[in-house]
Amino acid sequence: MNAVVFLVPVAVGLAAVFVILFLKAVKDGQFDDLDDPPRRILKD
């Protein structure tokens, strides 16, 4: 029981860190598609 009391908050904290880092990466444009727009210009 003592392990659960310790591990659950640690797991929730790690999940929160990963969510914050993911949202920061999305906000900074990490997942923007940079290859497709130049190719679309050439296809026209």
N, CA, C and O atoms as a MOPAC input file, in Angstrom:
PM7 MOZYME 1SCF
protein

 N      0.81600 1    -1.18900 1     0.00000 1
 C      0.00000 1     0.00000 1     0.00000 1
 C      0.86600 1     1.26200 1     0.00000 1
 O      0.51300 1     2.26100 1    -0.62700 1
 N      1.99500 1     1.21200 1     0.70300 1
 C      2.85600 1     2.37800 1     0.74900 1
 C      3.43300 1     2.70400 1    -0.62200 1
 O      3.64200 1     3.87000 1    -0.95700 1
 N      3.68800 1     1.66500 1    -1.41200 1
 C      4.22900 1     1.89200 1    -2.75100 1
 C      3.21400 1     2.59300 1    -3.64100 1
 O      3.58300 1     3.46200 1    -4.43200 1
 N      1.94900 1     2.23300 1    -3.52400 1
 C      0.89900 1     2.85500 1    -4.33100 1
 C      0.76800 1     4.33200 1    -3.97000 1
 O      0.60300 1     5.17500 1    -4.85100 1
 N      0.83900 1     4.63700 1    -2.71500 1
 C      0.72200 1     6.03000 1    -2.26300 1
 C      1.86600 1     6.85800 1    -2.82500 1
 O      1.70300 1     8.05200 1    -3.07200 1
 N      3.00900 1     6.24400 1    -3.02700 1
 C      4.15700 1     6.95900 1    -3.57800 1
 C      4.12300 1     6.99300 1    -5.10100 1
 O      4.42200 1     8.02800 1    -5.69700 1
 N      3.76400 1     5.88500 1    -5.74300 1
 C      3.88200 1     5.78400 1    -7.19900 1
 C      2.77000 1     6.50500 1    -7.96400 1
 O      3.01000 1     6.99400 1    -9.06800 1
 N      1.59200 1     6.58000 1    -7.41800 1
 C      0.49200 1     7.24600 1    -8.13200 1
 C      0.78300 1     8.73800 1    -8.31700 1
 O      0.62700 1     9.23300 1    -9.43300 1
 N      1.18900 1     9.46700 1    -7.30400 1
 C      1.52500 1    10.88400 1    -7.55000 1
 C      2.72100 1    11.06500 1    -8.48600 1
 O      2.76800 1    12.02400 1    -9.25700 1
 N      3.67300 1    10.15700 1    -8.42100 1
 C      4.81700 1    10.23900 1    -9.33300 1
 C      4.34800 1    10.04000 1   -10.77600 1
 O      4.77800 1    10.76400 1   -11.67400 1
 N      3.47500 1     9.07100 1   -10.99700 1
 C      2.95700 1     8.82300 1   -12.35100 1
 C      2.13300 1    10.00400 1   -12.85500 1
 O      2.24200 1    10.38300 1   -14.02100 1
 N      1.32500 1    10.57700 1   -12.00100 1
 C      0.51300 1    11.73000 1   -12.39800 1
 C      1.41900 1    12.92500 1   -12.70200 1
 O      1.17000 1    13.66900 1   -13.65100 1
 N      2.45000 1    13.10600 1   -11.91200 1
 C      3.39400 1    14.19300 1   -12.16700 1
 C      4.12900 1    14.02800 1   -13.48300 1
 O      4.29100 1    14.99300 1   -14.23000 1
 N      4.57700 1    12.80900 1   -13.77500 1
 C      5.24900 1    12.56100 1   -15.05500 1
 C      4.30300 1    12.78800 1   -16.23000 1
 O      4.70100 1    13.36200 1   -17.24300 1
 N      3.07100 1    12.34900 1   -16.10200 1
 C      2.08900 1    12.56400 1   -17.16400 1
 C      1.86800 1    14.05300 1   -17.39400 1
 O      1.76200 1    14.49800 1   -18.53700 1
 N      1.79700 1    14.81800 1   -16.32100 1
 C      1.60200 1    16.26700 1   -16.44700 1
 C      2.79700 1    16.91200 1   -17.14500 1
 O      2.62100 1    17.80500 1   -17.97300 1
 N      4.00600 1    16.46700 1   -16.81900 1
 C      5.20200 1    17.01200 1   -17.47200 1
 C      5.16600 1    16.72000 1   -18.96800 1
 O      5.45900 1    17.60000 1   -19.77600 1
 N      4.80800 1    15.48900 1   -19.34500 1
 C      4.76600 1    15.14000 1   -20.76800 1
 C      3.68500 1    15.91000 1   -21.50900 1
 O      3.88700 1    16.30500 1   -22.65800 1
 N      2.55200 1    16.12800 1   -20.87800 1
 C      1.48800 1    16.90700 1   -21.52300 1
 C      1.93400 1    18.35000 1   -21.71600 1
 O      1.69100 1    18.93500 1   -22.77200 1
 N      2.57700 1    18.92500 1   -20.72200 1
 C      3.05900 1    20.30700 1   -20.83400 1
 C      4.10800 1    20.41900 1   -21.94100 1
 O      4.08200 1    21.36500 1   -22.72900 1
 N      5.03000 1    19.45500 1   -22.00200 1
 C      6.05000 1    19.49600 1   -23.05400 1
 C      5.43800 1    19.31100 1   -24.44100 1
 O      5.87600 1    19.94800 1   -25.39900 1
 N      4.43100 1    18.44600 1   -24.55500 1
 C      3.76000 1    18.24700 1   -25.83500 1
 C      3.04700 1    19.52200 1   -26.27900 1
 O      3.14200 1    19.91300 1   -27.44200 1
 N      2.33900 1    20.16600 1   -25.36300 1
 C      1.63600 1    21.40400 1   -25.71800 1
 C      2.60800 1    22.51500 1   -26.09100 1
 O      2.31600 1    23.32200 1   -26.97400 1
 N      3.75600 1    22.56600 1   -25.43000 1
 C      4.78000 1    23.56100 1   -25.78200 1
 C      5.32500 1    23.30200 1   -27.18100 1
 O      5.54900 1    24.24200 1   -27.94400 1
 N      5.54100 1    22.03300 1   -27.52300 1
 C      6.04100 1    21.69500 1   -28.85000 1
 C      5.01400 1    22.04600 1   -29.92400 1
 O      5.38200 1    22.53700 1   -30.99100 1
 N      3.75200 1    21.80400 1   -29.65900 1
 C      2.70300 1    22.16100 1   -30.62300 1
 C      2.64000 1    23.67000 1   -30.79600 1
 O      2.50000 1    24.16300 1   -31.91500 1
 N      2.74100 1    24.40400 1   -29.69500 1
 C      2.67800 1    25.87300 1   -29.75500 1
 C      3.86100 1    26.45300 1   -30.52700 1
 O      3.71400 1    27.45000 1   -31.23400 1
 N      5.03300 1    25.83100 1   -30.39300 1
 C      6.22900 1    26.32200 1   -31.07000 1
 C      6.30500 1    25.90300 1   -32.53100 1
 O      7.23700 1    26.30500 1   -33.22700 1
 N      5.35200 1    25.10500 1   -33.01900 1
 C      5.33400 1    24.71400 1   -34.41800 1
 C      6.18000 1    23.48900 1   -34.73400 1
 O      6.57200 1    23.28600 1   -35.88300 1
 N      6.46000 1    22.68500 1   -33.74300 1
 C      7.29000 1    21.49500 1   -33.93700 1
 C      6.66800 1    20.53100 1   -34.94700 1
 O      7.38800 1    19.84500 1   -35.67300 1
 N      5.34800 1    20.47600 1   -34.99500 1
 C      4.66800 1    19.49000 1   -35.82200 1
 C      4.10400 1    20.09300 1   -37.10400 1
 O      3.30000 1    19.44900 1   -37.77900 1
 N      4.50500 1    21.30500 1   -37.45300 1
 C      4.04300 1    21.90700 1   -38.69900 1
 C      4.64700 1    21.17400 1   -39.88800 1
 O      5.77900 1    20.69500 1   -39.83300 1
 N      3.87900 1    21.09700 1   -40.95300 1
 C      4.33000 1    20.41700 1   -42.16500 1
 C      5.10200 1    21.41300 1   -43.03300 1
 O      4.51000 1    22.31900 1   -43.62100 1
 N      6.40500 1    21.24600 1   -43.11100 1
 C      7.23000 1    22.17700 1   -43.87200 1
 C      7.57500 1    21.65800 1   -45.26700 1
 O      8.02900 1    22.43100 1   -46.11100 1
 N      7.37000 1    20.37700 1   -45.52500 1
 C      7.74800 1    19.79700 1   -46.80500 1
 C      6.63500 1    19.87100 1   -47.84400 1
 O      6.91600 1    20.01200 1   -49.03400 1
 N      5.40700 1    19.78000 1   -47.42500 1
 C      4.30700 1    19.68500 1   -48.38500 1
 C      3.98500 1    20.99900 1   -49.10100 1
 O      3.72500 1    20.94900 1   -50.30300 1
 N      3.98200 1    22.16500 1   -48.46200 1
 C      3.63500 1    23.38800 1   -49.19800 1
 C      4.54100 1    23.69100 1   -50.40000 1
 O      4.01400 1    24.09100 1   -51.43800 1
 N      5.86600 1    23.52600 1   -50.32600 1
 C      6.66200 1    23.77000 1   -51.53500 1
 C      6.34300 1    22.79100 1   -52.66200 1
 O      6.40200 1    23.15400 1   -53.83700 1
 N      6.01500 1    21.58100 1   -52.31700 1
 C      5.66100 1    20.60200 1   -53.36200 1
 C      4.33300 1    20.94700 1   -54.01300 1
 O      4.14300 1    20.70000 1   -55.20400 1
 N      3.40400 1    21.52200 1   -53.23600 1
 C      2.11100 1    21.91900 1   -53.81700 1
 C      2.28900 1    23.03100 1   -54.83700 1
 O      1.56300 1    23.07600 1   -55.83000 1
 N      3.22900 1    23.91800 1   -54.61400 1
 C      3.47300 1    24.99200 1   -55.56800 1
 C      3.96400 1    24.41100 1   -56.88600 1
 O      3.55800 1    24.87600 1   -57.95100 1
 N      4.82400 1    23.40900 1   -56.83400 1
 C      5.36300 1    22.81000 1   -58.05700 1
 C      4.31700 1    21.99500 1   -58.80800 1
 O      4.42100 1    21.84700 1   -60.02500 1
 N      3.31900 1    21.46600 1   -58.12300 1
 C      2.28700 1    20.66200 1   -58.77800 1
 C      1.28300 1    21.51400 1   -59.53800 1
 O      0.59400 1    21.00300 1   -60.42100 1
 N      1.18200 1    22.79900 1   -59.21900 1
 C      0.19700 1    23.65300 1   -59.90600 1
 C      0.57200 1    23.93000 1   -61.32900 1
 O     -0.15500 1    24.63000 1   -62.03300 1

